[in-house]
Amino acid sequence: MLAFIQDVFAQPSSKNLYTYPFGVQAYTFRNHFPKNVEGTLDIIQKMGITEIETSGAKGVTDEAYKKLCDARGIAIPSTGAGYDQLEKMSQDIVNKAKIFGAKYVMCAWIPHKGNNFTIEDAQKAVEVFNNAGKFLKENGLTFCYHPHGYEFRTYENGTLLDYIIKNTNPAYVSFEMDVLWILHGGGNPVELLKKYGNRWKLMHVKDLKKGIVGDFSGNTPAENDVVLGTGQADWKNIFKLSKKIGIKHYFIEDESEHELENVPLSIDYLKKLK
């Protein structure tokens, strides 16, 4: 398998639509990192992946993790932070990002009760994100919120996601599009890229199984994560627009239990996309 990966997955040609480094969200390998951090990074390297979005790994210091990535030619453009850390404007966020050499800090969840994400939750998030985004910018970092689908509840003439984007300060708050969760929440990735342009700075490249009709839960069974190009996403137009607005870091994320098979197939799809 790994010999096959090394042979097939060179970096994309300039003639292809996808011309960026292959990145991966570390959660994709959540079943591997706890067993063997170095071995997992070896697998990632052999897949031709040269960027990872990560918060590190248990049992390994951030400094050691960075060295392991450096030794394999894997950069860390983006790291994660919890909502509670953002609310406290924790210096730990900055310290981790600086150790990793990351330029972006992402948060993927706004706390709320059950499946009931409300305008009050959105208003609180706007306050937290504006404050934390300012704090991070002052430390040379860009904050990105990663919508998770529950933000597509209707509000006034749009959605709660529209409210969050319109009420956060563009100087301090940017966004990371997760294509699967946009689709699952009922959003249209292409239209949102058009609507909000360079507010989008990062992307989770993830596809939702055909026939799945999502909801506002922010949850879906793992088997609904499928190989890129076999699901609902309009990747050709997504990449045309994302390139136009300047997104430069793309992280494949596969939450299925078949990541060792799916990720190489997804990379192959990106490599051939024209």
Short mmCIF file of the C-alpha atoms (twelve columns), coordinates in Angstrom:
data_MODEL
# 
_entry.id   MODEL 
# 
loop_
_atom_site.group_PDB 
_atom_site.id 
_atom_site.type_symbol 
_atom_site.label_atom_id 
_atom_site.label_alt_id 
_atom_site.label_comp_id 
_atom_site.label_asym_id 
_atom_site.label_seq_id 
_atom_site.Cartn_x 
_atom_site.Cartn_y 
_atom_site.Cartn_z 
_atom_site.pdbx_PDB_model_num 
ATOM 1   C CA . MET A 1   0.000   0.000  0.000   1 
ATOM 2   C CA . LEU A 2   2.616   2.586  1.030   1 
ATOM 3   C CA . ALA A 3   4.869   1.771  -1.927  1 
ATOM 4   C CA . PHE A 4   1.843   2.388  -4.154  1 
ATOM 5   C CA . ILE A 5   1.209   5.703  -2.406  1 
ATOM 6   C CA . GLN A 6   4.800   6.878  -2.894  1 
ATOM 7   C CA . ASP A 7   4.765   5.930  -6.556  1 
ATOM 8   C CA . VAL A 8   1.476   7.542  -7.508  1 
ATOM 9   C CA . PHE A 9   1.040   10.649 -5.392  1 
ATOM 10  C CA . ALA A 10  3.547   13.240 -6.530  1 
ATOM 11  C CA . GLN A 11  2.637   16.896 -6.106  1 
ATOM 12  C CA . PRO A 12  0.010   18.142 -8.601  1 
ATOM 13  C CA . SER A 13  0.930   19.502 -12.021 1 
ATOM 14  C CA . SER A 14  0.407   23.182 -12.794 1 
ATOM 15  C CA . LYS A 15  -2.020  22.038 -15.500 1 
ATOM 16  C CA . ASN A 16  -4.352  20.655 -12.857 1 
ATOM 17  C CA . LEU A 17  -7.055  22.642 -11.091 1 
ATOM 18  C CA . TYR A 18  -5.644  21.705 -7.684  1 
ATOM 19  C CA . THR A 19  -2.078  23.052 -7.553  1 
ATOM 20  C CA . TYR A 20  -1.481  23.375 -3.818  1 
ATOM 21  C CA . PRO A 21  0.468   21.238 -1.351  1 
ATOM 22  C CA . PHE A 22  -1.476  18.263 -0.067  1 
ATOM 23  C CA . GLY A 23  -2.515  18.894 3.530   1 
ATOM 24  C CA . VAL A 24  -4.336  16.776 6.075   1 
ATOM 25  C CA . GLN A 25  -6.275  17.421 9.265   1 
ATOM 26  C CA . ALA A 26  -4.616  15.360 12.004  1 
ATOM 27  C CA . TYR A 27  -8.008  14.093 13.239  1 
ATOM 28  C CA . THR A 28  -8.048  11.891 10.147  1 
ATOM 29  C CA . PHE A 29  -5.393  9.729  11.836  1 
ATOM 30  C CA . ARG A 30  -6.911  9.827  15.327  1 
ATOM 31  C CA . ASN A 31  -6.772  6.016  15.560  1 
ATOM 32  C CA . HIS A 32  -3.066  5.967  14.711  1 
ATOM 33  C CA . PHE A 33  -1.380  8.810  16.599  1 
ATOM 34  C CA . PRO A 34  -2.034  7.368  20.100  1 
ATOM 35  C CA . LYS A 35  -0.284  4.144  19.091  1 
ATOM 36  C CA . ASN A 36  2.763   5.552  17.320  1 
ATOM 37  C CA . VAL A 37  3.317   9.240  16.606  1 
ATOM 38  C CA . GLU A 38  6.443   8.771  14.499  1 
ATOM 39  C CA . GLY A 39  4.952   5.876  12.564  1 
ATOM 40  C CA . THR A 40  1.811   7.880  11.831  1 
ATOM 41  C CA . LEU A 41  3.822   10.820 10.551  1 
ATOM 42  C CA . ASP A 42  5.739   8.355  8.369   1 
ATOM 43  C CA . ILE A 43  2.447   7.197  6.843   1 
ATOM 44  C CA . ILE A 44  1.425   10.801 6.231   1 
ATOM 45  C CA . GLN A 45  4.763   11.628 4.627   1 
ATOM 46  C CA . LYS A 46  4.624   8.592  2.343   1 
ATOM 47  C CA . MET A 47  1.211   9.709  1.112   1 
ATOM 48  C CA . GLY A 48  2.876   12.821 -0.291  1 
ATOM 49  C CA . ILE A 49  1.349   15.105 2.334   1 
ATOM 50  C CA . THR A 50  3.476   18.132 3.214   1 
ATOM 51  C CA . GLU A 51  1.129   20.138 5.461   1 
ATOM 52  C CA . ILE A 52  -0.833  19.200 8.553   1 
ATOM 53  C CA . GLU A 53  -3.356  21.036 10.689  1 
ATOM 54  C CA . THR A 54  -2.794  19.814 14.218  1 
ATOM 55  C CA . SER A 55  -2.796  20.569 17.913  1 
ATOM 56  C CA . GLY A 56  -0.008  18.082 18.530  1 
ATOM 57  C CA . ALA A 57  -0.162  14.577 19.958  1 
ATOM 58  C CA . LYS A 58  -0.518  13.114 23.420  1 
ATOM 59  C CA . GLY A 59  2.695   11.855 24.941  1 
ATOM 60  C CA . VAL A 60  4.872   14.132 22.793  1 
ATOM 61  C CA . THR A 61  5.810   17.709 23.603  1 
ATOM 62  C CA . ASP A 62  4.938   20.349 21.044  1 
ATOM 63  C CA . GLU A 63  8.637   20.979 20.488  1 
ATOM 64  C CA . ALA A 64  9.290   17.279 19.808  1 
ATOM 65  C CA . TYR A 65  6.244   17.034 17.545  1 
ATOM 66  C CA . LYS A 66  7.479   19.987 15.482  1 
ATOM 67  C CA . LYS A 67  10.896  18.361 15.076  1 
ATOM 68  C CA . LEU A 68  9.281   15.104 13.941  1 
ATOM 69  C CA . CYS A 69  7.259   17.003 11.338  1 
ATOM 70  C CA . ASP A 70  10.275  19.024 10.198  1 
ATOM 71  C CA . ALA A 71  12.288  15.842 9.709   1 
ATOM 72  C CA . ARG A 72  9.605   14.617 7.308   1 
ATOM 73  C CA . GLY A 73  9.137   17.857 5.412   1 
ATOM 74  C CA . ILE A 74  5.690   18.440 6.932   1 
ATOM 75  C CA . ALA A 75  4.778   22.052 7.752   1 
ATOM 76  C CA . ILE A 76  2.125   23.104 10.290  1 
ATOM 77  C CA . PRO A 77  0.346   26.178 8.867   1 
ATOM 78  C CA . SER A 78  -2.635  25.898 11.226  1 
ATOM 79  C CA . THR A 79  -3.320  24.730 14.760  1 
ATOM 80  C CA . GLY A 80  -6.454  24.480 16.873  1 
ATOM 81  C CA . ALA A 81  -7.815  26.176 19.975  1 
ATOM 82  C CA . GLY A 82  -10.817 25.461 22.169  1 
ATOM 83  C CA . TYR A 83  -13.608 27.993 22.603  1 
ATOM 84  C CA . ASP A 84  -12.805 28.208 26.321  1 
ATOM 85  C CA . GLN A 85  -9.184  29.071 25.521  1 
ATOM 86  C CA . LEU A 86  -10.341 31.794 23.155  1 
ATOM 87  C CA . GLU A 87  -12.730 33.158 25.750  1 
ATOM 88  C CA . LYS A 88  -9.822  33.450 28.216  1 
ATOM 89  C CA . MET A 89  -7.481  34.725 25.481  1 
ATOM 90  C CA . SER A 90  -5.014  32.145 26.716  1 
ATOM 91  C CA . GLN A 91  -1.336  32.729 26.020  1 
ATOM 92  C CA . ASP A 92  -1.070  28.950 25.584  1 
ATOM 93  C CA . ILE A 93  -2.712  29.338 22.147  1 
ATOM 94  C CA . VAL A 94  0.012   31.737 21.049  1 
ATOM 95  C CA . ASN A 95  2.804   29.643 22.524  1 
ATOM 96  C CA . LYS A 96  1.674   26.503 20.701  1 
ATOM 97  C CA . ALA A 97  1.268   28.305 17.386  1 
ATOM 98  C CA . LYS A 98  4.720   29.862 17.688  1 
ATOM 99  C CA . ILE A 99  6.339   26.492 18.456  1 
ATOM 100 C CA . PHE A 100 4.659   24.950 15.422  1 
ATOM 101 C CA . GLY A 101 5.393   27.883 13.148  1 
ATOM 102 C CA . ALA A 102 1.651   28.151 12.481  1 
ATOM 103 C CA . LYS A 103 0.113   31.334 11.086  1 
ATOM 104 C CA . TYR A 104 -3.514  30.353 11.654  1 
ATOM 105 C CA . VAL A 105 -5.493  29.324 14.728  1 
ATOM 106 C CA . MET A 106 -8.824  27.602 14.131  1 
ATOM 107 C CA . CYS A 107 -11.791 26.795 16.376  1 
ATOM 108 C CA . ALA A 108 -14.367 24.249 15.211  1 
ATOM 109 C CA . TRP A 109 -17.116 24.377 17.821  1 
ATOM 110 C CA . ILE A 110 -19.254 26.926 19.639  1 
ATOM 111 C CA . PRO A 111 -20.719 25.428 22.843  1 
ATOM 112 C CA . HIS A 112 -24.507 25.170 22.885  1 
ATOM 113 C CA . LYS A 113 -27.193 23.027 24.471  1 
ATOM 114 C CA . GLY A 114 -28.016 19.853 22.590  1 
ATOM 115 C CA . ASN A 115 -28.880 20.630 18.981  1 
ATOM 116 C CA . ASN A 116 -30.352 24.019 19.818  1 
ATOM 117 C CA . PHE A 117 -27.888 26.644 18.565  1 
ATOM 118 C CA . THR A 118 -29.496 30.024 19.243  1 
ATOM 119 C CA . ILE A 119 -29.010 33.685 18.378  1 
ATOM 120 C CA . GLU A 120 -27.773 34.159 21.942  1 
ATOM 121 C CA . ASP A 121 -25.063 31.536 21.306  1 
ATOM 122 C CA . ALA A 122 -24.130 33.311 18.077  1 
ATOM 123 C CA . GLN A 123 -24.023 36.729 19.761  1 
ATOM 124 C CA . LYS A 124 -21.749 35.405 22.499  1 
ATOM 125 C CA . ALA A 125 -19.488 33.792 19.877  1 
ATOM 126 C CA . VAL A 126 -19.208 37.078 17.989  1 
ATOM 127 C CA . GLU A 127 -17.989 38.773 21.163  1 
ATOM 128 C CA . VAL A 128 -15.514 35.975 21.956  1 
ATOM 129 C CA . PHE A 129 -14.207 35.776 18.393  1 
ATOM 130 C CA . ASN A 130 -13.730 39.532 18.007  1 
ATOM 131 C CA . ASN A 131 -11.800 39.761 21.280  1 
ATOM 132 C CA . ALA A 132 -9.744  36.633 20.694  1 
ATOM 133 C CA . GLY A 133 -9.112  37.543 17.071  1 
ATOM 134 C CA . LYS A 134 -7.710  40.915 18.099  1 
ATOM 135 C CA . PHE A 135 -5.524  39.264 20.723  1 
ATOM 136 C CA . LEU A 136 -4.208  36.735 18.210  1 
ATOM 137 C CA . LYS A 137 -3.590  39.360 15.519  1 
ATOM 138 C CA . GLU A 138 -1.529  41.332 18.007  1 
ATOM 139 C CA . ASN A 139 0.581   38.188 18.316  1 
ATOM 140 C CA . GLY A 140 1.009   37.774 14.559  1 
ATOM 141 C CA . LEU A 141 -1.711  35.123 14.106  1 
ATOM 142 C CA . THR A 142 -4.938  34.893 12.106  1 
ATOM 143 C CA . PHE A 143 -8.012  33.451 13.796  1 
ATOM 144 C CA . CYS A 144 -10.409 31.295 11.763  1 
ATOM 145 C CA . TYR A 145 -13.759 29.915 12.849  1 
ATOM 146 C CA . HIS A 146 -14.753 26.575 11.293  1 
ATOM 147 C CA . PRO A 147 -18.560 26.380 10.886  1 
ATOM 148 C CA . HIS A 148 -20.013 22.978 11.698  1 
ATOM 149 C CA . GLY A 149 -23.460 23.039 10.105  1 
ATOM 150 C CA . TYR A 150 -25.622 23.999 13.083  1 
ATOM 151 C CA . GLU A 151 -25.125 27.667 12.184  1 
ATOM 152 C CA . PHE A 152 -27.449 27.364 9.168   1 
ATOM 153 C CA . ARG A 153 -30.616 27.852 11.191  1 
ATOM 154 C CA . THR A 154 -32.663 30.680 9.729   1 
ATOM 155 C CA . TYR A 155 -32.225 34.102 11.289  1 
ATOM 156 C CA . GLU A 156 -33.826 37.290 9.939   1 
ATOM 157 C CA . ASN A 157 -33.142 37.331 6.175   1 
ATOM 158 C CA . GLY A 158 -30.348 34.785 6.321   1 
ATOM 159 C CA . THR A 159 -28.816 32.308 8.729   1 
ATOM 160 C CA . LEU A 160 -26.984 32.421 12.022  1 
ATOM 161 C CA . LEU A 161 -23.776 31.885 10.053  1 
ATOM 162 C CA . ASP A 162 -24.527 35.043 8.083   1 
ATOM 163 C CA . TYR A 163 -25.028 36.823 11.407  1 
ATOM 164 C CA . ILE A 164 -21.664 35.606 12.730  1 
ATOM 165 C CA . ILE A 165 -19.759 36.544 9.589   1 
ATOM 166 C CA . LYS A 166 -21.380 39.961 9.257   1 
ATOM 167 C CA . ASN A 167 -20.910 40.863 12.925  1 
ATOM 168 C CA . THR A 168 -17.315 39.751 13.362  1 
ATOM 169 C CA . ASN A 169 -14.562 42.202 12.503  1 
ATOM 170 C CA . PRO A 170 -12.841 41.204 9.226   1 
ATOM 171 C CA . ALA A 171 -9.591  42.580 10.626  1 
ATOM 172 C CA . TYR A 172 -9.666  39.992 13.417  1 
ATOM 173 C CA . VAL A 173 -11.905 37.100 12.370  1 
ATOM 174 C CA . SER A 174 -11.627 34.875 9.318   1 
ATOM 175 C CA . PHE A 175 -13.143 31.481 8.485   1 
ATOM 176 C CA . GLU A 176 -12.207 27.942 7.556   1 
ATOM 177 C CA . MET A 177 -14.657 26.204 5.242   1 
ATOM 178 C CA . ASP A 178 -15.317 22.531 5.955   1 
ATOM 179 C CA . VAL A 179 -17.084 21.476 2.775   1 
ATOM 180 C CA . LEU A 180 -18.833 18.452 4.292   1 
ATOM 181 C CA . TRP A 181 -20.278 20.404 7.213   1 
ATOM 182 C CA . ILE A 182 -21.395 23.250 4.974   1 
ATOM 183 C CA . LEU A 183 -23.266 20.722 2.828   1 
ATOM 184 C CA . HIS A 184 -24.626 18.844 5.853   1 
ATOM 185 C CA . GLY A 185 -26.048 22.047 7.331   1 
ATOM 186 C CA . GLY A 186 -27.820 22.849 4.075   1 
ATOM 187 C CA . GLY A 187 -25.362 25.451 2.832   1 
ATOM 188 C CA . ASN A 188 -23.871 25.839 -0.631  1 
ATOM 189 C CA . PRO A 189 -20.035 25.990 -0.570  1 
ATOM 190 C CA . VAL A 190 -19.793 27.678 -3.979  1 
ATOM 191 C CA . GLU A 191 -22.317 30.381 -3.103  1 
ATOM 192 C CA . LEU A 192 -20.692 31.018 0.284   1 
ATOM 193 C CA . LEU A 193 -17.270 31.392 -1.330  1 
ATOM 194 C CA . LYS A 194 -18.806 33.926 -3.724  1 
ATOM 195 C CA . LYS A 195 -20.673 35.747 -0.966  1 
ATOM 196 C CA . TYR A 196 -17.898 36.127 1.586   1 
ATOM 197 C CA . GLY A 197 -14.776 36.023 -0.579  1 
ATOM 198 C CA . ASN A 198 -11.530 36.369 1.311   1 
ATOM 199 C CA . ARG A 199 -13.154 36.011 4.707   1 
ATOM 200 C CA . TRP A 200 -12.415 32.332 3.950   1 
ATOM 201 C CA . LYS A 201 -8.731  31.607 4.593   1 
ATOM 202 C CA . LEU A 202 -8.537  27.805 5.015   1 
ATOM 203 C CA . MET A 203 -10.438 24.751 3.807   1 
ATOM 204 C CA . HIS A 204 -11.209 21.245 5.027   1 
ATOM 205 C CA . VAL A 205 -11.445 19.181 1.874   1 
ATOM 206 C CA . LYS A 206 -14.094 16.644 2.800   1 
ATOM 207 C CA . ASP A 207 -16.999 15.127 0.866   1 
ATOM 208 C CA . LEU A 208 -20.495 14.084 1.986   1 
ATOM 209 C CA . LYS A 209 -21.982 10.833 0.714   1 
ATOM 210 C CA . LYS A 210 -24.550 11.218 -2.062  1 
ATOM 211 C CA . GLY A 211 -28.160 10.988 -0.922  1 
ATOM 212 C CA . ILE A 212 -27.470 12.160 2.616   1 
ATOM 213 C CA . VAL A 213 -29.734 14.998 3.690   1 
ATOM 214 C CA . GLY A 214 -28.192 16.736 6.652   1 
ATOM 215 C CA . ASP A 215 -29.575 18.719 9.550   1 
ATOM 216 C CA . PHE A 216 -28.453 21.267 12.125  1 
ATOM 217 C CA . SER A 217 -26.879 18.759 14.528  1 
ATOM 218 C CA . GLY A 218 -23.242 19.116 13.448  1 
ATOM 219 C CA . ASN A 219 -23.055 15.319 13.539  1 
ATOM 220 C CA . THR A 220 -23.294 12.545 10.964  1 
ATOM 221 C CA . PRO A 221 -22.254 8.858  10.959  1 
ATOM 222 C CA . ALA A 222 -18.604 8.304  10.029  1 
ATOM 223 C CA . GLU A 223 -19.500 6.307  6.930   1 
ATOM 224 C CA . ASN A 224 -20.968 9.472  5.400   1 
ATOM 225 C CA . ASP A 225 -17.409 10.762 4.892   1 
ATOM 226 C CA . VAL A 226 -16.472 9.539  1.417   1 
ATOM 227 C CA . VAL A 227 -13.593 9.738  -1.053  1 
ATOM 228 C CA . LEU A 228 -13.365 13.121 -2.750  1 
ATOM 229 C CA . GLY A 229 -15.267 13.219 -6.014  1 
ATOM 230 C CA . THR A 230 -17.697 10.460 -5.026  1 
ATOM 231 C CA . GLY A 231 -19.927 12.663 -2.889  1 
ATOM 232 C CA . GLN A 232 -22.045 15.787 -3.205  1 
ATOM 233 C CA . ALA A 233 -19.373 18.505 -3.455  1 
ATOM 234 C CA . ASP A 234 -18.829 20.470 -6.677  1 
ATOM 235 C CA . TRP A 235 -15.048 20.421 -6.356  1 
ATOM 236 C CA . LYS A 236 -14.285 21.957 -9.725  1 
ATOM 237 C CA . ASN A 237 -16.167 25.155 -8.940  1 
ATOM 238 C CA . ILE A 238 -15.121 25.118 -5.288  1 
ATOM 239 C CA . PHE A 239 -11.439 25.125 -6.240  1 
ATOM 240 C CA . LYS A 240 -11.891 27.683 -9.016  1 
ATOM 241 C CA . LEU A 241 -13.418 30.095 -6.508  1 
ATOM 242 C CA . SER A 242 -11.130 29.250 -3.593  1 
ATOM 243 C CA . LYS A 243 -8.121  29.898 -5.820  1 
ATOM 244 C CA . LYS A 244 -9.621  33.214 -6.943  1 
ATOM 245 C CA . ILE A 245 -10.176 34.456 -3.387  1 
ATOM 246 C CA . GLY A 246 -6.712  33.360 -2.271  1 
ATOM 247 C CA . ILE A 247 -7.103  30.272 -0.087  1 
ATOM 248 C CA . LYS A 248 -3.679  28.592 0.032   1 
ATOM 249 C CA . HIS A 249 -3.978  25.852 2.658   1 
ATOM 250 C CA . TYR A 250 -6.239  22.842 2.137   1 
ATOM 251 C CA . PHE A 251 -6.528  19.977 4.603   1 
ATOM 252 C CA . ILE A 252 -8.057  16.661 3.606   1 
ATOM 253 C CA . GLU A 253 -10.121 15.327 6.492   1 
ATOM 254 C CA . ASP A 254 -11.634 11.863 6.516   1 
ATOM 255 C CA . GLU A 255 -13.634 10.903 9.584   1 
ATOM 256 C CA . SER A 256 -14.456 7.430  8.284   1 
ATOM 257 C CA . GLU A 257 -12.760 4.284  9.538   1 
ATOM 258 C CA . HIS A 258 -11.104 3.772  6.132   1 
ATOM 259 C CA . GLU A 259 -8.620  6.629  6.128   1 
ATOM 260 C CA . LEU A 260 -5.671  4.537  4.906   1 
ATOM 261 C CA . GLU A 261 -7.636  3.665  1.772   1 
ATOM 262 C CA . ASN A 262 -9.668  6.843  1.360   1 
ATOM 263 C CA . VAL A 263 -6.977  9.497  1.736   1 
ATOM 264 C CA . PRO A 264 -4.756  8.147  -1.086  1 
ATOM 265 C CA . LEU A 265 -7.808  7.887  -3.346  1 
ATOM 266 C CA . SER A 266 -8.780  11.453 -2.468  1 
ATOM 267 C CA . ILE A 267 -5.262  12.677 -3.246  1 
ATOM 268 C CA . ASP A 268 -5.410  10.837 -6.562  1 
ATOM 269 C CA . TYR A 269 -8.682  12.616 -7.337  1 
ATOM 270 C CA . LEU A 270 -7.152  16.021 -6.552  1 
ATOM 271 C CA . LYS A 271 -4.115  15.234 -8.644  1 
ATOM 272 C CA . LYS A 272 -6.231  14.489 -11.698 1 
ATOM 273 C CA . LEU A 273 -8.841  17.222 -11.315 1 
ATOM 274 C CA . LYS A 274 -8.805  19.604 -14.298 1 
# 
